[in-house]
Amino acid sequence: MIDKNIQNDSWSKFLNKKVCCFTGYRPQKCPWKFNENDKRYIKVKEQIEKEIEKAILNGYNTFICGMAIGFDMTCAEIVLKFKKKYENIKLIGALPCKTQNNKWNLFYKEKYNNLINQLDGIRCIYDKYQDNCMQERNKFMIDNSSLCIALFDGKNGGTKQTIEYAKLKHIKIIYIDL
């Protein structure tokens, strides 16, 4: 992971006005929980694919993902799928801290590491977990994007805070129906 870490001075090579980030729920807040075979999850995943491809066709070629379990990882997997079809696509991981996955079970650690190995770059906010690291990661993603694709239905939490910040920054938000 460290060899892909993008320092502040080289971050600009990834940025343009066509950067899209993602914000959404972890599985616990979704009706399907951790069941990716649930029809509701499959429908949401199809919506995400449609919106990501629409963004690509509208010139978005850089995607920033927070790499959390749930919506983030689903979006990362979809962007990686589209990288095979559209060669100019870049996927950047915005990590709140290097220890983000320390408390995850083996399945999600392996999934995370597989995704991390396929990223074009990583921006790690802190070395170790700190109380505000998730919010700082989310702020970083919004500050460096012009589009945000969101899985959101009004629940309080980090996703709502990120959307409110995106609205403040006049970032276009595409909502995925839950």
Secondary structure, 3 states (H helix, E strand, C coil): CHHHECCHHHHHHHCCCCEEEEECCCHHHCCCCCCCCCHHHHHHHHHHHHHHHHHHHCCCCEEEECCCCCHHHHHHHHHHHHHCCCCCCEEEEEEEECCCCCCCCHHHHHHHHHHHCCCCEEEEEECCCCCCHHHHHHHHHHHCCCEEEEECCCCCCHHHHHHHHHHHCCCEEEEECC
